[in-house]
Amino acid sequence: MTTPTVSLHFTIQQGATFAPSWRRFQVPAEAVVRSGVLVHKSTGKPVTEAEKQPVDYTGCTARMQVRRDVHAPEVLLAFSTEPQDGEGRITLGADGTVALHLSPTQTAALPYGDGVGQWRDGVGQMEITFTYGDVFRHFEIHLCLDPEGTRGD
């Protein structure tokens, strides 16, 4: 089930719910994106909806640590299918759905800036563990933190 890592970009707005979701599909033959269209690499013909098979994430677990860059030692934010206190939630579905979630309280607490412990941009690599034990990196997720301008003060 080796599949390419998909790169996604999202903005977290401080003080607002963060809840992006998307679906992961597999196609039977090698496919590429050309001019914004998913096509068969060998023929250039578009991949039909009938050819797209959702990845079944039933029973899988996932985790992701967001850092300034993948080599940085400091974890800025973590997500998991079994989140600990303060972590964001990852939800996986049998229909290929993947969703992230942070509450408004969690996003408001994210420290925006350039100082120690603060951040503006980060990247995480989501690792999915399948029921048979194999681990695959399906997503690299780039996050931008947008500061909250509406506050209670």
C-alpha positions as a Markdown table, in Angstrom:
| # | Residue | x | y | z |
|---|---|---|---|---|
| 1 | Met | 0.0 | 0.0 | 0.0 |
| 2 | Thr | 2.9 | 2.4 | -0.6 |
| 3 | Thr | 1.3 | 5.6 | -1.8 |
| 4 | Pro | 2.8 | 9.0 | -2.4 |
| 5 | Thr | 2.7 | 11.6 | 0.4 |
| 6 | Val | 0.1 | 14.3 | -0.3 |
| 7 | Ser | 1.1 | 17.9 | 0.6 |
| 8 | Leu | -1.7 | 20.0 | 2.1 |
| 9 | His | -1.8 | 23.6 | 3.4 |
| 10 | Phe | -4.2 | 25.0 | 6.0 |
| 11 | Thr | -4.6 | 28.1 | 8.1 |
| 12 | Ile | -5.4 | 27.9 | 11.8 |
| 13 | Gln | -7.3 | 31.0 | 13.0 |
| 14 | Gln | -6.7 | 31.7 | 16.7 |
| 15 | Gly | -9.9 | 31.6 | 18.7 |
| 16 | Ala | -11.9 | 29.7 | 15.9 |
| 17 | Thr | -12.7 | 26.1 | 15.4 |
| 18 | Phe | -10.1 | 24.4 | 13.2 |
| 19 | Ala | -11.8 | 21.4 | 11.4 |
| 20 | Pro | -10.5 | 20.7 | 7.9 |
| 21 | Ser | -11.4 | 17.4 | 6.3 |
| 22 | Trp | -10.6 | 15.6 | 3.0 |
| 23 | Arg | -10.8 | 12.2 | 1.4 |
| 24 | Arg | -7.9 | 10.0 | 0.2 |
| 25 | Phe | -8.4 | 7.8 | -2.9 |
| 26 | Gln | -6.3 | 5.2 | -4.7 |
| 27 | Val | -6.4 | 4.7 | -8.4 |
| 28 | Pro | -5.6 | 1.3 | -10.1 |
| 29 | Ala | -2.9 | 2.7 | -12.3 |
| 30 | Glu | -0.2 | 5.3 | -11.8 |
| 31 | Ala | -1.8 | 8.7 | -12.1 |
| 32 | Val | -0.4 | 12.3 | -12.1 |
| 33 | Val | -1.9 | 15.7 | -11.9 |
| 34 | Arg | -1.6 | 17.7 | -15.1 |
| 35 | Ser | -3.1 | 21.2 | -15.4 |
| 36 | Gly | -5.1 | 20.5 | -12.2 |
| 37 | Val | -6.6 | 17.3 | -13.5 |
| 38 | Leu | -5.8 | 13.8 | -12.3 |
| 39 | Val | -4.9 | 11.7 | -15.4 |
| 40 | His | -3.4 | 8.3 | -16.1 |
| 41 | Lys | 0.4 | 8.8 | -16.6 |
| 42 | Ser | 0.6 | 6.4 | -19.5 |
| 43 | Thr | -2.4 | 7.7 | -21.5 |
| 44 | Gly | -3.0 | 11.2 | -20.3 |
| 45 | Lys | -6.7 | 10.4 | -20.1 |
| 46 | Pro | -8.6 | 11.7 | -17.0 |
| 47 | Val | -9.1 | 9.2 | -14.1 |
| 48 | Thr | -12.9 | 8.6 | -13.8 |
| 49 | Glu | -14.8 | 8.8 | -10.5 |
| 50 | Ala | -15.5 | 5.1 | -10.8 |
| 51 | Glu | -11.7 | 4.3 | -10.8 |
| 52 | Lys | -11.1 | 6.2 | -7.6 |
| 53 | Gln | -11.2 | 3.8 | -4.6 |
| 54 | Pro | -11.3 | 5.3 | -1.1 |
| 55 | Val | -8.6 | 4.2 | 1.3 |
| 56 | Asp | -10.3 | 2.3 | 4.1 |
| 57 | Tyr | -8.9 | 3.6 | 7.4 |
| 58 | Thr | -11.1 | 1.3 | 9.5 |
| 59 | Gly | -9.2 | 0.4 | 12.7 |
| 60 | Cys | -6.2 | 2.6 | 11.8 |
| 61 | Thr | -4.6 | 5.1 | 14.1 |
| 62 | Ala | -2.7 | 8.2 | 13.2 |
| 63 | Arg | -0.4 | 10.8 | 14.7 |
| 64 | Met | 1.3 | 14.0 | 13.7 |
| 65 | Gln | 3.7 | 16.4 | 15.3 |
| 66 | Val | 3.9 | 19.9 | 14.0 |
| 67 | Arg | 7.3 | 21.6 | 14.0 |
| 68 | Arg | 8.9 | 24.7 | 12.5 |
| 69 | Asp | 10.5 | 22.3 | 10.0 |
| 70 | Val | 10.8 | 18.5 | 10.0 |
| 71 | His | 14.3 | 18.7 | 11.6 |
| 72 | Ala | 13.3 | 21.1 | 14.4 |
| 73 | Pro | 13.4 | 19.5 | 17.9 |
| 74 | Glu | 10.5 | 21.5 | 19.4 |
| 75 | Val | 7.0 | 20.1 | 18.9 |
| 76 | Leu | 4.6 | 23.1 | 18.4 |
| 77 | Leu | 1.4 | 21.1 | 18.2 |
| 78 | Ala | 0.4 | 17.5 | 18.2 |
| 79 | Phe | -2.6 | 15.6 | 16.7 |
| 80 | Ser | -3.7 | 12.0 | 17.3 |
| 81 | Thr | -6.6 | 9.6 | 16.9 |
| 82 | Glu | -6.2 | 9.1 | 20.6 |
| 83 | Pro | -5.3 | 12.7 | 21.7 |
| 84 | Gln | -3.8 | 13.5 | 25.1 |
| 85 | Asp | -4.6 | 16.8 | 26.9 |
| 86 | Gly | -4.0 | 19.8 | 24.6 |
| 87 | Glu | -3.6 | 17.7 | 21.5 |
| 88 | Gly | -5.7 | 18.0 | 18.4 |
| 89 | Arg | -7.9 | 15.1 | 17.2 |
| 90 | Ile | -7.4 | 13.1 | 14.0 |
| 91 | Thr | -10.5 | 11.2 | 12.7 |
| 92 | Leu | -10.2 | 8.5 | 10.1 |
| 93 | Gly | -13.1 | 7.0 | 8.1 |
| 94 | Ala | -13.8 | 3.8 | 6.1 |
| 95 | Asp | -14.6 | 6.1 | 3.1 |
| 96 | Gly | -11.1 | 7.6 | 3.0 |
| 97 | Thr | -12.1 | 10.6 | 5.1 |
| 98 | Val | -9.4 | 12.3 | 7.2 |
| 99 | Ala | -10.3 | 15.2 | 9.6 |
| 100 | Leu | -8.4 | 17.3 | 12.0 |
| 101 | His | -10.0 | 19.2 | 14.9 |
| 102 | Leu | -9.0 | 21.8 | 17.4 |
| 103 | Ser | -11.5 | 23.6 | 19.6 |
| 104 | Pro | -11.7 | 27.4 | 19.7 |
| 105 | Thr | -10.1 | 27.2 | 23.2 |
| 106 | Gln | -7.2 | 25.2 | 21.8 |
| 107 | Thr | -6.6 | 27.5 | 18.9 |
| 108 | Ala | -6.8 | 30.6 | 21.1 |
| 109 | Ala | -4.1 | 29.1 | 23.3 |
| 110 | Leu | -1.6 | 28.7 | 20.4 |
| 111 | Pro | 1.3 | 31.1 | 20.9 |
| 112 | Tyr | 1.6 | 33.3 | 17.8 |
| 113 | Gly | 4.8 | 35.1 | 17.1 |
| 114 | Asp | 8.6 | 34.8 | 16.6 |
| 115 | Gly | 9.7 | 34.4 | 20.2 |
| 116 | Val | 10.7 | 31.3 | 22.1 |
| 117 | Gly | 7.8 | 28.9 | 22.1 |
| 118 | Gln | 5.8 | 31.0 | 19.6 |
| 119 | Trp | 5.2 | 30.2 | 16.0 |
| 120 | Arg | 3.6 | 31.4 | 12.7 |
| 121 | Asp | 4.2 | 28.5 | 10.4 |
| 122 | Gly | 4.8 | 24.8 | 10.9 |
| 123 | Val | 4.8 | 21.4 | 9.1 |
| 124 | Gly | 3.7 | 18.0 | 10.3 |
| 125 | Gln | 3.9 | 14.6 | 8.7 |
| 126 | Met | 0.9 | 12.4 | 9.4 |
| 127 | Glu | 1.7 | 8.8 | 10.0 |
| 128 | Ile | -1.1 | 6.2 | 9.6 |
| 129 | Thr | -0.7 | 2.8 | 11.4 |
| 130 | Phe | -2.8 | 0.1 | 9.7 |
| 131 | Thr | -4.4 | -2.8 | 11.6 |
| 132 | Tyr | -1.7 | -5.2 | 10.2 |
| 133 | Gly | 1.1 | -3.0 | 11.7 |
| 134 | Asp | 2.5 | -1.2 | 8.7 |
| 135 | Val | 3.0 | 2.6 | 9.1 |
| 136 | Phe | 2.7 | 4.9 | 6.1 |
| 137 | Arg | 3.2 | 8.6 | 5.8 |
| 138 | His | 0.1 | 9.7 | 3.8 |
| 139 | Phe | 0.2 | 13.5 | 4.4 |
| 140 | Glu | 2.6 | 16.3 | 4.9 |
| 141 | Ile | 0.6 | 19.2 | 6.3 |
| 142 | His | 1.7 | 22.8 | 6.3 |
| 143 | Leu | 0.0 | 25.0 | 8.9 |
| 144 | Cys | -0.1 | 28.8 | 9.1 |
| 145 | Leu | -1.2 | 30.4 | 12.4 |
| 146 | Asp | -3.4 | 33.5 | 11.9 |
| 147 | Pro | -3.5 | 35.7 | 15.0 |
| 148 | Glu | -6.8 | 36.6 | 16.6 |
| 149 | Gly | -7.8 | 40.2 | 16.4 |
| 150 | Thr | -11.1 | 39.9 | 18.3 |
| 151 | Arg | -10.3 | 39.4 | 22.0 |
| 152 | Gly | -12.1 | 39.9 | 25.3 |
| 153 | Asp | -9.8 | 42.7 | 26.5 |
